[in-house]
């Protein structure tokens, strides 16, 4: 999708009122109008309790259809409402990406006894003692669903680890013992081996598990008519499982079925190695860019803006990078809290929405607000989204030549009349740059569209203009319509 924009349509603190699917259905035409071309929706299946955001996954096949865990609907609504919402989004030419949580399961139906070795949470390959028996909530029978869609039942041997011994009411990292049992390879090496994250860790080396998850992937994409997945917590999952899972789904849905993975690591080399290992089959969120922007916001004028794209995915793998400013994991109070300060947020969105490379993701919390409080950024985001649709075309010429004022030109193209723009951002004093749009633009009058600068710029005989930006702000200049 040309100049596509993904929107993460949820934040961590949405109310447990079952209304999100209805709200999104009603919002579909508005999203289309502002230029959103795809929506990433939260986990849509039954969690261990209704108020859960969906990441404490219980039953992947229950999309708000069965009485389980004390509820029919999920936090976000019922299956019927979910399907109606997807239909409305598709009518408005908006793709739908489901958040897929295949790393772990929660809310087991019954306990089982099995052998484990407790390991050091900070060094998962180091045993803290000899094997012993525990009792864990690893049995899943899904009574409310009664085998509809799948008769697969989960047991302790379908997991590689668990986090709670019910017999002793004690938490820990317990590696399950048995034939073929081990932490998966092909995961992040933090904590020695970061296979285990929480709850009951799914054993992605178990052939029954692989077969069942592949079957579910094909089922859910067909059942809902999905266009793609957002894959949760892939740094904790066997890399080769992810590659074959996507192959399995695409064998039915087509090679253009989209996938983006959350590999939360700010190290470019680690992400480089991952995309190579999985054969470039999945896009990744540009966590290094997020952390560059977080650092820039924290340091203010002390940060050298010339480095804003340094060692980022969008710089090295522009075709695989999903650029974002914040999300539900980085927002205040979340596990990976690194929220971009408000003063810098418009600058950050200007960068990802108007530069040539990357697939930008707009966060619900930044556009609509957090905990019901209206976002202060909606107006500027509407302006930037409009600029992306109308003007952000053609090649990019960078002016990353000053530590506190950087910018670029988008040259425009013939298919989009009047396209092309000049973008500037400053983290210190007001600044300006002489920027060249070429002789073909001589004599044109350009104006700034965010409202921060009132003066116009007339390009000289060579197509040069002196474009300015206010202190700690952004500026977006376009050709003035005559």
Secondary structure, 3 states (H helix, E strand, C coil): CCCCCEEECCCCCCCCCCCHHHHHHHHHHHHHHHCCCEEEECCCCEECCCCCCCCCEEECCCCCCCCECCECCECCECHHHHHHHHHHHHHCCCEEEEEECCCEECCCCEEEEEEEEEEECCEEEEECCCCEEEEEEEEECCCCCCCCCCCCCECHHHEEEEEEECCCCEEEEEEECCCCCCCCCCCCCCCCCCCCCCCEEECCCCHHHHHHHHHHHHHHHHHHCCCEEEECCHHHCCHHHHHHHHHHHHHHHCCCCEEEECCCCCCHHHHHHHHHHCCCCCEEECHHHHHHHHHHHHHHHHCCHHHCCCCCHHHHCCCCEEEECCCCCCCCCCCCCCCCCHHHHHHHHHHHHHCCCCEEEEEHHHHCEECCEECCCHHHHHHHHHHHHHCCCCCEEEECCCCCEEEEEECCCCCCCCCCEEEEEECCCCEEEEEECCHHHCCCEEEECCCCCCCCEECCCCCEEEEEECCCCEEEEEECCC
